[in-house]
Amino acid sequence: MGRVRAEVQVAALASAAEELWYDTSRWPTFVDGLAHVAKVEGDWPRAGRVLWDAKVDGRGRVDERVTEHEARMGQSVAVEDEKITGTQRIAFHPTEAGCRVVLSLDYRLKMDGPQAFVIDRFARRPMRDSLKRTLARFQRELEVGDTIV
């Protein structure tokens, strides 16, 4: 199983960061590769799931199902798309200057055999870069309200 992680310091309260993160109508402004949110089910973000579609040549349909949620602390979701399955975690850590937002993904490629090991080595960096782009856009959206698509 692979693991990628990114974090960013934001000049906003954890409650404001959490509010933006869970607002699926705003995801297209910061979630890397997202074309549009197709469906939100259940008591999101405490329970339920979000189905979203990636941009052309992206991840396809992405399914995020809540497995854990703690207000002002973060959320874990079981995530699945055409190529991976895993757990994505978002955590909000209050600091003197706002909060530190940590996004991580523990994943398994949907393939077996020795080629999976090789492909994972090449896939890990782009996956980490995607998390970093998401958090950079999230920070900008949170701090200045710019719309970045």
N, C-alpha and C positions, 0 to 999 in steps of 0.2 A: 504494500500500500504506500502511496506517495503522500506527501504533505507539503503544502505551500502556505505562506503566511505573509501578510503585509499589515502595516500599521501607519497611522497618521495622527498628529496632534492637531486638534481643532480648537479654535477660539470661541467655543460655545459650550453651554451646559450639556451634561450628558442627556438630560431630558429633551433638549432641542435636537440633539443628534439622533436620539432614539426616535423621535417623532418623524423626522425626515426619512430615516432608514426604513421604517415600516409603512410609509406612505407609497403604496404601489403605483399610484397615479404619477408620481414623480420619478420612478425608476428609470424611465427612458432618458432622463437628464444626466444620470450618473452610472448606471450599471453597464459595464463594458460588454458590448456585443448584443445588447437587448434591442429588439425591434419594437415589440409591444407586449403588454401583459394581456394574455388571453382570458384568464379566469382567476378569480379569488374566491376560495371556498372556506366555509367554517368561520371560526372566531379569530381571524387573522389580527394580530400577530401571535396571539396566545395559543392558538390551535388552528388546524386547517391546513390549507395549502394554496400555493400560487403556481399557476401554469403560465409560462411565458415563452415567446418565440424569439429566436435569435435572428440577427440580420442574415442576409444571403451568405452562404458558405460558412456559416457559424455553427453553433452547437445544436441546431434544430429546435425541437420542443424541449424545454427544461421544466422539470417538476420539482418543486421545493415543498416538502411536508414538514411542518413543525414537529419537533421531537421534544423540545424543551424551551421554556420561556421564563425569564425572571425580569420583572419590570425594573428598569433603570440599570440592569446588569447586562442583559443580552439575550440571545436566542440561538438555538441550534436547529438546523433543518436537515432532513435527509434529502439529498439532491441526486437527481438522475437525469441524464440526457442520452443522446445516441452513443456516446463513447465512454462515459464514466458513471460510476455510482459512488456515493460517499456522504460525508457530513460536512456541512459548512457552518461555521460559527462566527457570530458577530458579538463583540464585547465592548462595553463602554466603561472606561475607567476615569472617574473624575480626577482632575489635577488642579493645581493652583491657577493655571491659565485657561482652563476649559475642560477638555477631556481627551483622553487617548482612545482612539477607535482601533480595534484589532479585528482583522478579518482573516480567517483561516479556512483551509479546505483540506480534509483528509479524504483521499480518493483511491479508487481502484479502477484500472482500465478494464473495459469489457472485452478482454481478449486473454487468451492463455498462451503459454509457451514462452520460449526464449525471446521471441520478437517483442513481447510485452515489456520485458526489462529494457530493451534497447529503445523502444518507442517512448517509454516513460522517462528515460534520461533526457530525451530531446523535448518532451512535452512539458516537463516541470518548469523550465524557465518561462515559456510563454504563458503558462497558467499563473505563475507568480506575477508576471508583468501585467496580466489582466486584472488581478486583484489590486495591484498598485494603481493602475489607471482608474479603476472604480473608486478607490479611496481618494485619489487626487481630485476627481470630478465631484465626489461627495463633499469634500472639504470646500471646494469652490462654491458649490450649490448652497451649502450651509452657511458659509461666512459672507458671501456677497450676493447670493441669489441669482447668479448667472445661469442661464440655460445653456448647457453644453450637450450637444447631440453627437 
